[in-house]
Amino acid sequence: MADTERTRPEPAPYGTWPSPIDAALAASHDGRPEYVGTVGDEVWWTEPRPAEGGRRSLVRRRADGATEDVLPAPWNPRSRVIEYGGQPWAAAPRAEGGPLVVFVHFDDQRLYACAPDQDREPWPLTPVSGTGGGLRWVDPQFHPGRDEVWCVLEEFTGEGPTDVRRVIAAVPLDGSAAEDRCAVRELSDDRHRFVTGPRLSHDGGRAAWIAWDHPRMPWDGTQVMLAEITDGGTFTGIRPLVGGTDESVCQIEWDRDGSLLFVSDIGDWWELQRIRPDAAPGAVVPSSGLCRGRGEEFGGPLWKIGLRWFRLLDNGLVAVLHGKGSPRLGVLDPETGELVDAAGPWTAWAETLAVRGDRVVGVAASPYTGYEVVELDTATGHTRVLGPPHRDPVDPAHYPKPQERVFTGPDGRDIHAHVYAPRNPGATAPDGELPPYVVWAHGGPTGHAPLVLDLEIAYFTSRGIGVAEVNYGGSTGYGRRYRERLRGAWGVVDVEDCAAVATALADSGEADRDRLAIRGGSAGGWTTAASLTGTDVYACGSISYPILDLEGWNGEETHDFESQYLESLIGPFAEVPERYRERSPINRTDRLRVPFLLLQGLDDVICPPAQCERFLTAIEGRGIPHAYLAFEGESHGFRRASTLVRALEAELSLYAQTFGFARTDVPVLELRP
C-alpha cells in the first residue's frame, strides 16, 4: 500500500510538472541516420553527432555485427548542393585493401577518397574554386569498368546565390582533378537548371536522370532524361523520356530487362510505373500491376538529391515506401500487385533504402522509438535492428501517446494533425484546469510531420504542455491535390489550418483557449509569424530561421533552389506584387500584440539573418515583449547541442512567462519591449 501511495501522481498545474527529459537529453537525440547503403556484406549510413559541433559521421556495420565510424572528426560527410544536400557518399568493395569510399566533406565541399582499412588520410579528388559558393558535389556513384565516380556538379559562376550551373560530371579516381578543374569530364549539357545523379542501366549502355527548371519545384514538374553512353564514356542522344511541367517524377531505377521504373504523380498520388525506353515516346506500361489506384503515396518531395522510396530486389520483388501520411515499408510483387508490409513496430520510414540480395535496409521510427537502421529479410519476413538501436533514456511512461486526427477547416476541408496530450506518470493537473497547447507548423512548406518519437515534443508534454503537429494544406503524404491547396495561398491556408486545429482543441475542452501558442522553423517560421500578425488565436509564438519579408526573399536574398518558389506559393510577382507586401509579416507588425521568441543561425543562406534584423527594426518602440537569439556557426536548422539546448530552454521560458507558471529548471528568458 505504501508503494502505491508513493507512485501516485501528485497534483500540479500544467506546465510545472517535473520531468527527467531535459533540454540536453532532447538535444542528444536530435537528428537521425541517413543515406543507408550496402558495401559487400556490410551496411553503411551517416549518423548525427550533435555533441561534436553538429557534424555527421559515416558509420559501417561489419558482417560480424561490429559497428564503427569510417571517418573520425573533423571529417563531415555532408553536401551543400541546392543547400539541402543529398547523398554524400559512395563505397565499393575491392579485392585487396578493403573498400574504397568517396565522400563530400562539408567544410570545403570537395570530393574526397578514403580507404578506411588502410592507414591513410582521405585524399582530395576535386579542386577548390574561389568563385561564389565554389564547386559542390552530390550523389556520387562508381562507374563500373571506368576509374571514375559520376555525380552531380554544382558550380558557381559568380558571386550571387543564383549564379550557378549544374551538370552530371565524371571525376577521375586517380586524383588528377584535385587541382585541375579541366580534368573533370562533364557528361550532360546544362540545358536544365537542376539535375539528379545518373542511374546506369545494367548493361552500361544508358543513363537516366531527373531534371527540372525554374520556376517549378521538383514536386511541381520534372522530366526524366535519357542518354546513350558511348564506348568512350560520354553521353549522346540526350532526350526527355517521361514527365512534364505538371507531372512530378521523384525517383527512377533500371530493371534488369532494360525497362525503367519510376515514381510519378500523374494520377494525383506518387505511384510506381514502368516504361520501356525503346517504345514510342510516353509509352508507359500499364501500372495496374504495380500500385495504381491504392490512394497512397509511393514517393515524396525531392528536397535532397538521391532520396529513394523504392529499390529493386534480386528476386524480382520491389521494396517500396508507401502510405497515406507517414510511409511504411512494403514488398511489392510487380506482376501480381500483391503488397506485403514489413512486420514490426515502426510507423514511419525515412526516404532512404538499400538492398543486398533479398534483404532491404532502411531507417524507421515509431511513436515510442527513435529512428533506427532496420533490415528486412524478404525471404523469411523477419526484421532486425542494425543500429543505432533505440534505448529509452527515461521511463517511456513520460512519452506522449499521439493521436492521428482529422480536423475540419474552412470550406469543410480536411486537416491532418497529430495531437500529443500532456503525459507524466508522476503528475496530474488540478481538477478543472485545461492544459496549454502549442501548435507546431512544419517546414517546407512542402513537408510532412511524421508520427514518431521526438524528445523535443516529450520535453513539453512531460511538463504538462500539449503539442499539436499540423500537416496543413500543402503538406505531402496526402496526394497532389492536398499539396496544391497552398498554391497561391501561402500565408492563408497554412495559417487557417493551424488556427482551425488550435480552436478545435479549445472548443472540445482539450486545451485552454487563453493559453495557445504556435512555433515553427523555416517555412514553419513564416506560418508562425503570419499567424501572430494575422490572427488573435495565440498568446505567444516561437519563430525559428523564418521568412518574414516576401519581397526581400524573392530572388537574390535566398539560395538558387528556392529563389522562385514564391511563384507558385504566392503568385508571379509581376502580376500580384501587392500580395507579396500584404502577406509579409514585416508589413503587418502593427497587428502584432503578443510576446515572441526569434531564433536565427548567423550562417543561414536560405533564410538569412537580414530578414530577422529588419523585422526587429519594424517592431522597435512598439512595446511587444520579445527576445532574439542569434547563433554563430549555425545555418538553416540547428545542429549543435549547445544551440539546441539554449533554444529549447528559451522556448520553455517564453511559455512559462506567457502562460503564468513557474519553471526554475531553465534560465529566465529576458523579454524586451
Secondary structure, 3 states (H helix, E strand, C coil): CHHHHHHCCEECCCCCCCCCCCHHHHHHCCCCCEEEEEECCEEEEEEEEHHHCCEEEEEEECCCCCEEECCCCCCCECCCCCCCCECCEEEECCCCCCCEEEEEECCCCCEEEECCCCCCCCEECCCCCCCCCCEEEEEEEECCCCCEEEEEEEEECCCCCCCEEEEEEEEECCCCCCCCHHHCEECCCCCCCEECCCEECCCCCEEEEEEECCCCCCCCCCEEEEEEECCCCCEEEEEEEEEECCECEEEEEECCCCCEEEEECCCCCCEEEEECCCCCCCCEECCCCCCCCCCCECCCCCCCECCCCEEECCCCCEEEEEECCCCEEEEECCCCCCEEECCCCCCEEEEEEEEECCEEEEEEEECCEEEEEEEEECCCCCEEEEECCCCCCCCHHHCCCCEEEEEECHHHCEEEEEEECCCCCCEECCCCCCCCEEEEECCCCCCCCCCCCCHHHHHHHCCCCEEEEEECCCCCCCCHHHHHHHCCCCCCHHHHHHHHHHHHHHHCCCCCCCCEEEEEECHHHHHHHHHHCCCCCCCEEEEECCCCCHHHHCCCCCCCCCCCCHHHHCCCCCCCHHHHHHHCHHHCHHHCCCCEEEEEECCCCCCCHHHHHHHHHHHCCCCCCEEEEEECCCCCCCCCHHHHHHHHHHHHHHHHHHHCCCCCCCCCCCCEC
